[in-house]
Amino acid sequence: MTKHLIDFELFKILFPSLLKLEINRFMTAIDLSEEVYFLEGKRKVKIRSVRELKSILIKKLPSETYSKCFPLI
């Protein structure tokens, strides 16, 4: 099983287009039932669903960046 690790310190320096690609990769990994974690300080937190990933991202990312990654239809 593949493990994916999200580091929000890295997310802060990515361009929005690269960030969107990374988020899509993590969402695909979750859909494929692969293990996805994000670093919170020094501990890893497991993400179990796309909804959970989005709720974490809305808290961690600036609202402008989040809206570019998840535009309203």
N, CA, C and O atoms as a CHARMM CRD file, in Angstrom:
* protein
*
  292
    1    1 MET  N      0.84000  -1.17100   0.00000 PROA 1      0.00000
    2    1 MET  CA     0.00000   0.00000   0.00000 PROA 1      0.00000
    3    1 MET  C      0.89200   1.24300   0.00000 PROA 1      0.00000
    4    1 MET  O      1.88300   1.31600   0.72700 PROA 1      0.00000
    5    2 THR  N      0.52300   2.19900  -0.81900 PROA 2      0.00000
    6    2 THR  CA     1.28100   3.43800  -0.93500 PROA 2      0.00000
    7    2 THR  C      0.85200   4.42900   0.13600 PROA 2      0.00000
    8    2 THR  O     -0.33600   4.56000   0.43000 PROA 2      0.00000
    9    3 LYS  N      1.81700   5.12300   0.71600 PROA 3      0.00000
   10    3 LYS  CA     1.51500   6.16300   1.70100 PROA 3      0.00000
   11    3 LYS  C      1.85300   7.52100   1.09600 PROA 3      0.00000
   12    3 LYS  O      2.87700   7.67800   0.43000 PROA 3      0.00000
   13    4 HSD  N      0.99500   8.48700   1.33000 PROA 4      0.00000
   14    4 HSD  CA     1.19100   9.84700   0.84400 PROA 4      0.00000
   15    4 HSD  C      1.24500  10.77000   2.04900 PROA 4      0.00000
   16    4 HSD  O      0.47900  10.60600   2.99800 PROA 4      0.00000
   17    5 LEU  N      2.14200  11.73200   2.01200 PROA 5      0.00000
   18    5 LEU  CA     2.32900  12.64400   3.13300 PROA 5      0.00000
   19    5 LEU  C      2.14600  14.07800   2.65700 PROA 5      0.00000
   20    5 LEU  O      2.79500  14.51100   1.70400 PROA 5      0.00000
   21    6 ILE  N      1.26400  14.80900   3.32000 PROA 6      0.00000
   22    6 ILE  CA     1.01400  16.21100   3.00100 PROA 6      0.00000
   23    6 ILE  C      1.75700  17.06100   4.02100 PROA 6      0.00000
   24    6 ILE  O      1.55200  16.92700   5.22700 PROA 6      0.00000
   25    7 ASP  N      2.61000  17.92600   3.53000 PROA 7      0.00000
   26    7 ASP  CA     3.34800  18.84200   4.39500 PROA 7      0.00000
   27    7 ASP  C      2.88800  20.26300   4.07400 PROA 7      0.00000
   28    7 ASP  O      3.20400  20.79100   3.00900 PROA 7      0.00000
   29    8 PHE  N      2.14800  20.87900   4.98400 PROA 8      0.00000
   30    8 PHE  CA     1.59300  22.19900   4.71700 PROA 8      0.00000
   31    8 PHE  C      2.65900  23.28300   4.65200 PROA 8      0.00000
   32    8 PHE  O      2.42100  24.34100   4.07000 PROA 8      0.00000
   33    9 GLU  N      3.81500  23.04700   5.23000 PROA 9      0.00000
   34    9 GLU  CA     4.90700  24.01000   5.08400 PROA 9      0.00000
   35    9 GLU  C      5.33500  24.07600   3.62100 PROA 9      0.00000
   36    9 GLU  O      5.67400  25.14900   3.12100 PROA 9      0.00000
   37   10 LEU  N      5.32100  22.94200   2.93900 PROA 10     0.00000
   38   10 LEU  CA     5.63400  22.90700   1.51200 PROA 10     0.00000
   39   10 LEU  C      4.51300  23.54900   0.69800 PROA 10     0.00000
   40   10 LEU  O      4.77600  24.24700  -0.28200 PROA 10     0.00000
   41   11 PHE  N      3.27000  23.31700   1.10000 PROA 11     0.00000
   42   11 PHE  CA     2.12500  23.88200   0.38500 PROA 11     0.00000
   43   11 PHE  C      2.17900  25.40600   0.34700 PROA 11     0.00000
   44   11 PHE  O      1.69400  26.01600  -0.60600 PROA 11     0.00000
   45   12 LYS  N      2.75600  26.01900   1.36000 PROA 12     0.00000
   46   12 LYS  CA     2.80000  27.47800   1.42900 PROA 12     0.00000
   47   12 LYS  C      3.63900  28.08700   0.31400 PROA 12     0.00000
   48   12 LYS  O      3.42100  29.24000  -0.05800 PROA 12     0.00000
   49   13 ILE  N      4.59600  27.33100  -0.22800 PROA 13     0.00000
   50   13 ILE  CA     5.47700  27.88400  -1.24800 PROA 13     0.00000
   51   13 ILE  C      5.14600  27.41500  -2.66100 PROA 13     0.00000
   52   13 ILE  O      5.76200  27.88900  -3.61600 PROA 13     0.00000
   53   14 LEU  N      4.19600  26.50100  -2.82200 PROA 14     0.00000
   54   14 LEU  CA     3.82500  26.02900  -4.15200 PROA 14     0.00000
   55   14 LEU  C      2.95600  27.05200  -4.86300 PROA 14     0.00000
   56   14 LEU  O      2.16800  27.75800  -4.23300 PROA 14     0.00000
   57   15 PHE  N      3.10400  27.12500  -6.16800 PROA 15     0.00000
   58   15 PHE  CA     2.20400  27.94600  -6.96600 PROA 15     0.00000
   59   15 PHE  C      0.82500  27.30700  -6.94600 PROA 15     0.00000
   60   15 PHE  O      0.72300  26.08800  -6.80800 PROA 15     0.00000
   61   16 PRO  N     -0.23700  28.08800  -7.07700 PROA 16     0.00000
   62   16 PRO  CA    -1.59700  27.52400  -7.03600 PROA 16     0.00000
   63   16 PRO  C     -1.83100  26.39400  -8.03500 PROA 16     0.00000
   64   16 PRO  O     -2.55100  25.44500  -7.72400 PROA 16     0.00000
   65   17 SER  N     -1.23700  26.47300  -9.23300 PROA 17     0.00000
   66   17 SER  CA    -1.43200  25.40900 -10.21900 PROA 17     0.00000
   67   17 SER  C     -0.78600  24.10600  -9.75300 PROA 17     0.00000
   68   17 SER  O     -1.36800  23.03300  -9.91800 PROA 17     0.00000
   69   18 LEU  N      0.41100  24.19100  -9.17300 PROA 18     0.00000
   70   18 LEU  CA     1.06400  22.99300  -8.64000 PROA 18     0.00000
   71   18 LEU  C      0.33100  22.47100  -7.41900 PROA 18     0.00000
   72   18 LEU  O      0.22100  21.26100  -7.21700 PROA 18     0.00000
   73   19 LEU  N     -0.16100  23.37400  -6.61900 PROA 19     0.00000
   74   19 LEU  CA    -0.92100  22.99400  -5.43300 PROA 19     0.00000
   75   19 LEU  C     -2.16900  22.21900  -5.83100 PROA 19     0.00000
   76   19 LEU  O     -2.51300  21.21700  -5.20300 PROA 19     0.00000
   77   20 LYS  N     -2.83900  22.68200  -6.86700 PROA 20     0.00000
   78   20 LYS  CA    -4.04300  21.99900  -7.34300 PROA 20     0.00000
   79   20 LYS  C     -3.71100  20.58600  -7.82500 PROA 20     0.00000
   80   20 LYS  O     -4.46900  19.65200  -7.56400 PROA 20     0.00000
   81   21 LEU  N     -2.59300  20.42100  -8.52200 PROA 21     0.00000
   82   21 LEU  CA    -2.17000  19.09000  -8.96300 PROA 21     0.00000
   83   21 LEU  C     -1.89300  18.17600  -7.77000 PROA 21     0.00000
   84   21 LEU  O     -2.28400  17.00900  -7.77400 PROA 21     0.00000
   85   22 GLU  N     -1.22300  18.70700  -6.75800 PROA 22     0.00000
   86   22 GLU  CA    -0.93600  17.91900  -5.55900 PROA 22     0.00000
   87   22 GLU  C     -2.22300  17.52000  -4.83800 PROA 22     0.00000
   88   22 GLU  O     -2.36000  16.37900  -4.39600 PROA 22     0.00000
   89   23 ILE  N     -3.14900  18.44000  -4.72100 PROA 23     0.00000
   90   23 ILE  CA    -4.42100  18.13800  -4.06000 PROA 23     0.00000
   91   23 ILE  C     -5.17700  17.07300  -4.83900 PROA 23     0.00000
   92   23 ILE  O     -5.75700  16.16700  -4.24000 PROA 23     0.00000
   93   24 ASN  N     -5.18100  17.17000  -6.16600 PROA 24     0.00000
   94   24 ASN  CA    -5.84000  16.14600  -6.98600 PROA 24     0.00000
   95   24 ASN  C     -5.17700  14.78700  -6.79900 PROA 24     0.00000
   96   24 ASN  O     -5.85600  13.76000  -6.78100 PROA 24     0.00000
   97   25 ARG  N     -3.86100  14.77800  -6.66100 PROA 25     0.00000
   98   25 ARG  CA    -3.14500  13.51600  -6.43200 PROA 25     0.00000
   99   25 ARG  C     -3.56300  12.89900  -5.09700 PROA 25     0.00000
  100   25 ARG  O     -3.77200  11.68900  -5.00300 PROA 25     0.00000
  101   26 PHE  N     -3.68100  13.73400  -4.07300 PROA 26     0.00000
  102   26 PHE  CA    -4.10700  13.22800  -2.76900 PROA 26     0.00000
  103   26 PHE  C     -5.55600  12.74900  -2.80300 PROA 26     0.00000
  104   26 PHE  O     -5.88700  11.73800  -2.18400 PROA 26     0.00000
  105   27 MET  N     -6.41600  13.45900  -3.51500 PROA 27     0.00000
  106   27 MET  CA    -7.82200  13.04600  -3.61200 PROA 27     0.00000
  107   27 MET  C     -7.93600  11.71100  -4.34000 PROA 27     0.00000
  108   27 MET  O     -8.74000  10.86100  -3.95700 PROA 27     0.00000
  109   28 THR  N     -7.13400  11.52200  -5.39000 PROA 28     0.00000
  110   28 THR  CA    -7.12200  10.25000  -6.10900 PROA 28     0.00000
  111   28 THR  C     -6.62300   9.13200  -5.20100 PROA 28     0.00000
  112   28 THR  O     -7.17500   8.03200  -5.20900 PROA 28     0.00000
  113   29 ALA  N     -5.59400   9.40500  -4.42900 PROA 29     0.00000
  114   29 ALA  CA    -5.05800   8.39900  -3.50000 PROA 29     0.00000
  115   29 ALA  C     -6.11100   7.99400  -2.47400 PROA 29     0.00000
  116   29 ALA  O     -6.23000   6.81500  -2.14100 PROA 29     0.00000
  117   30 ILE  N     -6.87100   8.95900  -1.97400 PROA 30     0.00000
  118   30 ILE  CA    -7.93700   8.64500  -1.01600 PROA 30     0.00000
  119   30 ILE  C     -8.99900   7.77800  -1.68500 PROA 30     0.00000
  120   30 ILE  O     -9.48000   6.81100  -1.09400 PROA 30     0.00000
  121   31 ASP  N     -9.36400   8.12800  -2.92300 PROA 31     0.00000
  122   31 ASP  CA   -10.36000   7.34300  -3.65800 PROA 31     0.00000
  123   31 ASP  C     -9.89100   5.91400  -3.90500 PROA 31     0.00000
  124   31 ASP  O    -10.70600   4.99400  -3.97300 PROA 31     0.00000
  125   32 LEU  N     -8.58600   5.72800  -4.03900 PROA 32     0.00000
  126   32 LEU  CA    -8.02100   4.39500  -4.26500 PROA 32     0.00000
  127   32 LEU  C     -7.72500   3.66000  -2.95900 PROA 32     0.00000
  128   32 LEU  O     -7.08700   2.60700  -2.96100 PROA 32     0.00000
  129   33 SER  N     -8.18700   4.21600  -1.85900 PROA 33     0.00000
  130   33 SER  CA    -8.01100   3.63400  -0.52000 PROA 33     0.00000
  131   33 SER  C     -6.54700   3.51300  -0.11800 PROA 33     0.00000
  132   33 SER  O     -6.17600   2.60000   0.61900 PROA 33     0.00000
  133   34 GLU  N     -5.72100   4.42600  -0.59800 PROA 34     0.00000
  134   34 GLU  CA    -4.33300   4.47200  -0.15800 PROA 34     0.00000
  135   34 GLU  C     -4.25700   5.34100   1.09400 PROA 34     0.00000
  136   34 GLU  O     -5.16500   6.12300   1.37500 PROA 34     0.00000
  137   35 GLU  N     -3.18800   5.20000   1.82700 PROA 35     0.00000
  138   35 GLU  CA    -3.03900   5.94700   3.07200 PROA 35     0.00000
  139   35 GLU  C     -2.52700   7.35400   2.78400 PROA 35     0.00000
  140   35 GLU  O     -1.50700   7.53300   2.11800 PROA 35     0.00000
  141   36 VAL  N     -3.24200   8.33900   3.29100 PROA 36     0.00000
  142   36 VAL  CA    -2.85800   9.74100   3.12700 PROA 36     0.00000
  143   36 VAL  C     -2.76500  10.36500   4.51400 PROA 36     0.00000
  144   36 VAL  O     -3.68800  10.24900   5.32000 PROA 36     0.00000
  145   37 TYR  N     -1.64800  11.02500   4.78400 PROA 37     0.00000
  146   37 TYR  CA    -1.40600  11.66900   6.07100 PROA 37     0.00000
  147   37 TYR  C     -1.00100  13.11400   5.83600 PROA 37     0.00000
  148   37 TYR  O     -0.45900  13.44600   4.78200 PROA 37     0.00000
  149   38 PHE  N     -1.26100  13.97100   6.81000 PROA 38     0.00000
  150   38 PHE  CA    -0.66500  15.28900   6.75700 PROA 38     0.00000
  151   38 PHE  C      0.07900  15.53500   8.05000 PROA 38     0.00000
  152   38 PHE  O     -0.29200  15.03900   9.11400 PROA 38     0.00000
  153   39 LEU  N      1.14800  16.32100   7.92900 PROA 39     0.00000
  154   39 LEU  CA     1.96500  16.64200   9.09200 PROA 39     0.00000
  155   39 LEU  C      1.34800  17.80700   9.83600 PROA 39     0.00000
  156   39 LEU  O      1.05600  18.85400   9.25800 PROA 39     0.00000
  157   40 GLU  N      1.15500  17.60800  11.12200 PROA 40     0.00000
  158   40 GLU  CA     0.68500  18.68300  11.99000 PROA 40     0.00000
  159   40 GLU  C      1.71200  18.78900  13.10300 PROA 40     0.00000
  160   40 GLU  O      1.67800  18.03600  14.07600 PROA 40     0.00000
  161   41 GLY  N      2.62400  19.73600  12.94400 PROA 41     0.00000
  162   41 GLY  CA     3.75800  19.79500  13.85900 PROA 41     0.00000
  163   41 GLY  C      4.67400  18.62000  13.57200 PROA 41     0.00000
  164   41 GLY  O      5.21600  18.49300  12.47400 PROA 41     0.00000
  165   42 LYS  N      4.83900  17.76900  14.56300 PROA 42     0.00000
  166   42 LYS  CA     5.68000  16.58600  14.36700 PROA 42     0.00000
  167   42 LYS  C      4.87000  15.30100  14.28600 PROA 42     0.00000
  168   42 LYS  O      5.43700  14.21700  14.15700 PROA 42     0.00000
  169   43 ARG  N      3.55000  15.41400  14.36100 PROA 43     0.00000
  170   43 ARG  CA     2.74900  14.19000  14.30300 PROA 43     0.00000
  171   43 ARG  C      2.03200  14.08700  12.96400 PROA 43     0.00000
  172   43 ARG  O      1.75000  15.09200  12.31100 PROA 43     0.00000
  173   44 LYS  N      1.74400  12.84900  12.56800 PROA 44     0.00000
  174   44 LYS  CA     1.02600  12.58900  11.32700 PROA 44     0.00000
  175   44 LYS  C     -0.43700  12.32000  11.65000 PROA 44     0.00000
  176   44 LYS  O     -0.75200  11.58100  12.58200 PROA 44     0.00000
  177   45 VAL  N     -1.32800  12.92700  10.87100 PROA 45     0.00000
  178   45 VAL  CA    -2.76300  12.72700  11.03600 PROA 45     0.00000
  179   45 VAL  C     -3.28400  12.05800   9.77100 PROA 45     0.00000
  180   45 VAL  O     -3.06700  12.55600   8.66600 PROA 45     0.00000
  181   46 LYS  N     -3.97100  10.93000   9.93300 PROA 46     0.00000
  182   46 LYS  CA    -4.48500  10.19800   8.77900 PROA 46     0.00000
  183   46 LYS  C     -5.74900  10.86300   8.24800 PROA 46     0.00000
  184   46 LYS  O     -6.62700  11.25600   9.01700 PROA 46     0.00000
  185   47 ILE  N     -5.83100  10.98300   6.92800 PROA 47     0.00000
  186   47 ILE  CA    -7.00500  11.53400   6.26000 PROA 47     0.00000
  187   47 ILE  C     -7.73900  10.36300   5.61700 PROA 47     0.00000
  188   47 ILE  O     -7.15800   9.61600   4.82900 PROA 47     0.00000
  189   48 ARG  N     -9.01300  10.20800   5.95500 PROA 48     0.00000
  190   48 ARG  CA    -9.77000   9.03900   5.51100 PROA 48     0.00000
  191   48 ARG  C    -10.74400   9.31100   4.36900 PROA 48     0.00000
  192   48 ARG  O    -11.19700   8.37300   3.71300 PROA 48     0.00000
  193   49 SER  N    -11.07400  10.58100   4.11900 PROA 49     0.00000
  194   49 SER  CA   -12.04600  10.88400   3.06300 PROA 49     0.00000
  195   49 SER  C    -11.70800  12.21300   2.40200 PROA 49     0.00000
  196   49 SER  O    -10.97700  13.03500   2.95500 PROA 49     0.00000
  197   50 VAL  N    -12.25500  12.40600   1.20700 PROA 50     0.00000
  198   50 VAL  CA   -12.04800  13.65700   0.48300 PROA 50     0.00000
  199   50 VAL  C    -12.68800  14.80600   1.25200 PROA 50     0.00000
  200   50 VAL  O    -12.14300  15.90900   1.29200 PROA 50     0.00000
  201   51 ARG  N    -13.82700  14.55300   1.85500 PROA 51     0.00000
  202   51 ARG  CA   -14.50100  15.58700   2.65800 PROA 51     0.00000
  203   51 ARG  C    -13.59700  16.04500   3.80700 PROA 51     0.00000
  204   51 ARG  O    -13.49200  17.23800   4.09100 PROA 51     0.00000
  205   52 GLU  N    -12.95700  15.08600   4.45400 PROA 52     0.00000
  206   52 GLU  CA   -12.03600  15.41400   5.54900 PROA 52     0.00000
  207   52 GLU  C    -10.83800  16.21800   5.02900 PROA 52     0.00000
  208   52 GLU  O    -10.39100  17.16300   5.68000 PROA 52     0.00000
  209   53 LEU  N    -10.32200  15.84100   3.85500 PROA 53     0.00000
  210   53 LEU  CA    -9.21900  16.57800   3.24300 PROA 53     0.00000
  211   53 LEU  C     -9.62600  18.02300   2.96200 PROA 53     0.00000
  212   53 LEU  O     -8.87400  18.95100   3.25800 PROA 53     0.00000
  213   54 LYS  N    -10.81200  18.21100   2.39300 PROA 54     0.00000
  214   54 LYS  CA   -11.27800  19.56300   2.08100 PROA 54     0.00000
  215   54 LYS  C    -11.47100  20.39200   3.34700 PROA 54     0.00000
  216   54 LYS  O    -11.15100  21.58100   3.36500 PROA 54     0.00000
  217   55 SER  N    -11.98900  19.77600   4.39900 PROA 55     0.00000
  218   55 SER  CA   -12.19200  20.53600   5.64200 PROA 55     0.00000
  219   55 SER  C    -10.86000  20.95500   6.25900 PROA 55     0.00000
  220   55 SER  O    -10.76000  22.02900   6.85200 PROA 55     0.00000
  221   56 ILE  N     -9.84300  20.11700   6.12300 PROA 56     0.00000
  222   56 ILE  CA    -8.51600  20.46900   6.62200 PROA 56     0.00000
  223   56 ILE  C     -7.91200  21.58500   5.76800 PROA 56     0.00000
  224   56 ILE  O     -7.32200  22.53100   6.28800 PROA 56     0.00000
  225   57 LEU  N     -8.06900  21.45600   4.45100 PROA 57     0.00000
  226   57 LEU  CA    -7.49700  22.46300   3.55600 PROA 57     0.00000
  227   57 LEU  C     -8.13800  23.82900   3.74400 PROA 57     0.00000
  228   57 LEU  O     -7.45700  24.85100   3.66400 PROA 57     0.00000
  229   58 ILE  N     -9.44200  23.85400   3.99300 PROA 58     0.00000
  230   58 ILE  CA   -10.10900  25.14600   4.17300 PROA 58     0.00000
  231   58 ILE  C     -9.60700  25.85300   5.43100 PROA 58     0.00000
  232   58 ILE  O     -9.62000  27.08100   5.50400 PROA 58     0.00000
  233   59 LYS  N     -9.16600  25.07900   6.41400 PROA 59     0.00000
  234   59 LYS  CA    -8.60700  25.67200   7.63600 PROA 59     0.00000
  235   59 LYS  C     -7.15400  26.11000   7.44700 PROA 59     0.00000
  236   59 LYS  O     -6.72400  27.11500   8.01200 PROA 59     0.00000
  237   60 LYS  N     -6.40500  25.35200   6.65000 PROA 60     0.00000
  238   60 LYS  CA    -4.96400  25.57600   6.54000 PROA 60     0.00000
  239   60 LYS  C     -4.56200  26.54800   5.43000 PROA 60     0.00000
  240   60 LYS  O     -3.57500  27.27100   5.56900 PROA 60     0.00000
  241   61 LEU  N     -5.32100  26.57000   4.33100 PROA 61     0.00000
  242   61 LEU  CA    -4.94400  27.40300   3.19100 PROA 61     0.00000
  243   61 LEU  C     -5.62800  28.76000   3.24800 PROA 61     0.00000
  244   61 LEU  O     -6.72200  28.88100   3.79900 PROA 61     0.00000
  245   62 PRO  N     -4.99600  29.77900   2.68600 PROA 62     0.00000
  246   62 PRO  CA    -5.68600  31.06400   2.56300 PROA 62     0.00000
  247   62 PRO  C     -6.93700  30.89900   1.69100 PROA 62     0.00000
  248   62 PRO  O     -6.94900  30.07400   0.77800 PROA 62     0.00000
  249   63 SER  N     -7.96900  31.66700   1.96500 PROA 63     0.00000
  250   63 SER  CA    -9.24200  31.49800   1.25100 PROA 63     0.00000
  251   63 SER  C     -9.08900  31.69700  -0.25100 PROA 63     0.00000
  252   63 SER  O     -9.75700  31.01700  -1.03000 PROA 63     0.00000
  253   64 GLU  N     -8.22800  32.60900  -0.66800 PROA 64     0.00000
  254   64 GLU  CA    -8.01200  32.83900  -2.10300 PROA 64     0.00000
  255   64 GLU  C     -7.42300  31.59600  -2.77400 PROA 64     0.00000
  256   64 GLU  O     -7.84900  31.21300  -3.86400 PROA 64     0.00000
  257   65 THR  N     -6.45700  30.97800  -2.13000 PROA 65     0.00000
  258   65 THR  CA    -5.83300  29.76800  -2.66600 PROA 65     0.00000
  259   65 THR  C     -6.82300  28.61500  -2.69000 PROA 65     0.00000
  260   65 THR  O     -6.87900  27.86800  -3.66700 PROA 65     0.00000
  261   66 TYR  N     -7.60400  28.46200  -1.62800 PROA 66     0.00000
  262   66 TYR  CA    -8.59900  27.38800  -1.56800 PROA 66     0.00000
  263   66 TYR  C     -9.61900  27.54600  -2.69300 PROA 66     0.00000
  264   66 TYR  O     -9.98300  26.56000  -3.33300 PROA 66     0.00000
  265   67 SER  N    -10.08400  28.76600  -2.94300 PROA 67     0.00000
  266   67 SER  CA   -11.08800  28.98300  -3.98900 PROA 67     0.00000
  267   67 SER  C    -10.52100  28.71900  -5.38100 PROA 67     0.00000
  268   67 SER  O    -11.27000  28.35500  -6.28700 PROA 67     0.00000
  269   68 LYS  N     -9.20500  28.89600  -5.56700 PROA 68     0.00000
  270   68 LYS  CA    -8.58800  28.55000  -6.85300 PROA 68     0.00000
  271   68 LYS  C     -8.50800  27.03900  -7.03300 PROA 68     0.00000
  272   68 LYS  O     -8.61700  26.53700  -8.15200 PROA 68     0.00000
  273   69 CYS  N     -8.31700  26.31900  -5.94100 PROA 69     0.00000
  274   69 CYS  CA    -8.20800  24.85900  -6.01100 PROA 69     0.00000
  275   69 CYS  C     -9.57100  24.18500  -6.10700 PROA 69     0.00000
  276   69 CYS  O     -9.70500  23.14500  -6.75100 PROA 69     0.00000
  277   70 PHE  N    -10.58200  24.77100  -5.46900 PROA 70     0.00000
  278   70 PHE  CA   -11.93100  24.20800  -5.46000 PROA 70     0.00000
  279   70 PHE  C    -12.93200  25.28900  -5.86500 PROA 70     0.00000
  280   70 PHE  O    -13.66600  25.80200  -5.02000 PROA 70     0.00000
  281   71 PRO  N    -12.96600  25.63900  -7.15900 PROA 71     0.00000
  282   71 PRO  CA   -13.89300  26.70200  -7.58100 PROA 71     0.00000
  283   71 PRO  C    -15.34700  26.25200  -7.46400 PROA 71     0.00000
  284   71 PRO  O    -15.66400  25.07700  -7.64900 PROA 71     0.00000
  285   72 LEU  N    -16.21700  27.20000  -7.15600 PROA 72     0.00000
  286   72 LEU  CA   -17.64600  26.90700  -7.11100 PROA 72     0.00000
  287   72 LEU  C    -18.16100  26.77500  -8.53000 PROA 72     0.00000
  288   72 LEU  O    -17.76800  27.53300  -9.41700 PROA 72     0.00000
  289   73 ILE  N    -19.03300  25.81700  -8.73900 PROA 73     0.00000
  290   73 ILE  CA   -19.56500  25.58200 -10.09400 PROA 73     0.00000
  291   73 ILE  C    -20.85600  26.33000 -10.27600 PROA 73     0.00000
  292   73 ILE  O    -21.46300  26.26400 -11.34500 PROA 73     0.00000
